[in-house]
Amino acid sequence: MNIAELIATFERWANPQWQEKWDNCGWQVEPGVLSHAPGVLVCLTPTLAVMEEAITLRSQGTPINLIFAHHPLIFGRLSSVECGDSVGDMVRLAIAHNIGIYTAHTNFDQAANGTADVLAQLLNLQAVSPVEATAPDTDPARGYGRVGDLPTAQPLKSLLHTIQTMLSPPRLLHSPTTNLQHSVRRVAVLGGSGAGYLSAVAKTGAQVYLTADCKFHQFQESRDRGIVLVDAGHYPTERPACDRLVEWLVAQGVEWAQLSQHDEDFRQFL
C-alpha cells in the first residue's frame, strides 16, 4: 500500500466533503510522497515540535514520510509562506524533508469510530447515537457528538472519577451540583469544543455532557437545563481518537505508525 491508497481508504471512512465550510481537511502539504510506502506519525495538532520529532525519527532510520493530524495546519486563506512564521516553517520543513502533512478534522469528528465514538466507547456507552445527526436520511450514525446509556446507573462522583482516570486531564471542571451521589445513566460526549451543542444535548435526555472549552455562562446554562456539564479539556478529549487512528493504520498494513510523543496541550496548571 502506498500513501495515495492509504488516504483513499481513509477518505472512504471519513470523507473530506463532510467538513464544515470554515474547516480545511485533507492535504495541508503534499511534497510528492503519494507513491511511497507510508510511515506515519499521528498527532492532534501539527506543530513544529511534532515536525522536529519526525525529522529526528527520520535521522535515526525510521521511515517516516507522513504526519497525520486531527487539527489543520492551515486555517483560512494563506497569504504568504515565510521563514520565522510557524506555518511557513512547517511548510518549508515538510518540503525539505519530504514529509507530508494530512488533516482529518470535522469529517473525522462526524465519522463512525471517529473522535466522539471513541469517547463513547471509552465510557462503554450503550445504544449510542449522534447528538446531532448530519446525514439522518442516508447515514444515521454520522454526526456530531454521541449520546448513550451507561451499562448501569452510577453516582455522578463515580462517573467523574472514571473520566479523570480515563482521560487524565490536568483539571476536571463541572457545572454546579449539590449532590455528587446523584444517580446518572444517560451521558453525551463530544471531543474538543462542544459546549455550543448544549441545546442539542438537552433534547437527548442526557444527564451528563462530557466535552471541552466551556465558558462561564455555558456552565450556568447547563445547570439551568439540568445537565451536568463536564469540561475535561480539548487535548484530553481528542487525543484518544489519535491513539485509535494509530491502531487503524496498523490494521491497514502500515508497517510503521506511531502516536507523537511531542504533541502539546498548550495549557499549564499550577
Secondary structure, DSSP 8 states (H G I E B T S, - for coil): --HHHHHHHHHHHS-GGGS-TT---EEEE--S-TTS--EEEEESS--HHHHHHHHHHHHTT----EEEESS-S--S------TTSHHHHHHHHHHHTT-EEEE--HHHHHSTTSHHHHHHHHTT-EEEEEEEES-TTT-TT-EEEEEEEEEEEEEHHHHHHHHHHHH--SS-EE---S-TT-EEEEEEEEEEE-GGGHHHHHHHT-SEEEEE---HHHHHHHHHHT-EEEE--HHHHHHHHHHHHHHHHHHTT-SEEEE-SS--------
